[in-house]
Amino acid sequence: KRVKLLIIDECHNCIKNSPYASIMKQFYHTLDFEQRPRVLGLTASPLINIKKDCTDAELGDRLNELECTLDACVVPLCDLGLDMESIPA
């Protein structure tokens, strides 16, 4: 109830039965919508451990799983008008 913003670094690990995913499922998703904190998931690689023969549909399913678990949406830097060169090291 007191948490207003939940920041998850390396959020690409928030899949299946990972500790991050368990936290989201057991605590976040059980709250009423109005009581849920905002979620900011950070990652440089939203899709990990991808097989070479993975189809576009499977990639979409993996991104959808991540978005559903985090109750968020993937936003690439280019959608924000940014690129890696514009971000100071």
C-alpha positions in Angstrom: 0.0 0.0 0.0 2.9 2.4 0.7 4.9 1.4 -2.4 4.2 3.8 -5.3 6.9 2.7 -7.7 8.4 -0.7 -8.2 11.7 -0.7 -10.1 12.9 -4.0 -11.4 16.4 -4.1 -12.9 17.2 -6.9 -15.3 13.5 -7.4 -15.7 14.0 -9.8 -18.6 14.4 -12.4 -15.8 10.8 -11.8 -14.7 9.5 -14.9 -16.5 8.1 -18.3 -15.6 8.8 -19.1 -11.9 11.7 -16.8 -11.4 11.9 -14.9 -8.0 10.9 -11.7 -9.8 7.9 -13.3 -11.4 6.9 -14.9 -8.1 6.9 -11.5 -6.4 4.7 -10.0 -9.1 2.3 -12.9 -9.0 2.0 -13.3 -5.3 2.0 -9.7 -4.2 1.5 -7.3 -7.1 -1.2 -9.0 -9.1 -3.2 -9.8 -5.9 -3.7 -6.1 -5.1 -6.7 -4.2 -6.3 -5.8 -2.2 -9.4 -6.0 1.1 -7.6 -3.5 -0.1 -5.0 -0.9 -1.4 -7.4 2.4 0.6 -7.7 3.6 1.7 -11.0 6.2 -0.6 -12.5 9.5 0.4 -14.2 11.3 -2.6 -15.6 14.8 -2.0 -16.9 16.8 -4.3 -19.3 19.1 -4.0 -22.2 18.0 -7.4 -23.5 14.2 -8.1 -23.2 14.5 -11.4 -24.9 17.2 -13.8 -23.5 18.0 -17.5 -24.2 16.4 -17.4 -27.7 16.9 -20.4 -29.9 18.0 -19.7 -33.5 14.9 -21.2 -35.0 12.5 -19.2 -32.8 9.7 -17.7 -34.9 8.4 -14.2 -34.8 5.2 -15.5 -33.1 7.2 -17.1 -30.4 9.2 -13.9 -29.8 5.9 -12.1 -29.6 4.6 -14.6 -27.0 7.7 -14.2 -24.9 7.4 -10.4 -25.0 3.7 -10.7 -24.1 4.5 -12.9 -21.2 7.0 -10.4 -19.9 4.5 -7.5 -20.3 1.7 -9.4 -18.6 3.9 -10.5 -15.7 5.2 -6.9 -15.2 1.8 -5.3 -16.0 3.8 -3.1 -18.3 4.6 -2.6 -21.9 8.0 -2.8 -23.7 9.1 0.6 -25.0 12.2 0.7 -27.1 14.5 3.7 -26.9 13.7 4.7 -30.5 10.0 5.1 -29.5 11.1 7.7 -27.0 13.2 9.5 -29.7 16.4 8.2 -28.1 19.3 6.0 -29.2 22.3 4.6 -27.3 24.5 7.4 -28.6 22.4 10.0 -27.0 22.6 8.5 -23.5 25.7 9.5 -21.5 27.9 6.7 -20.3 
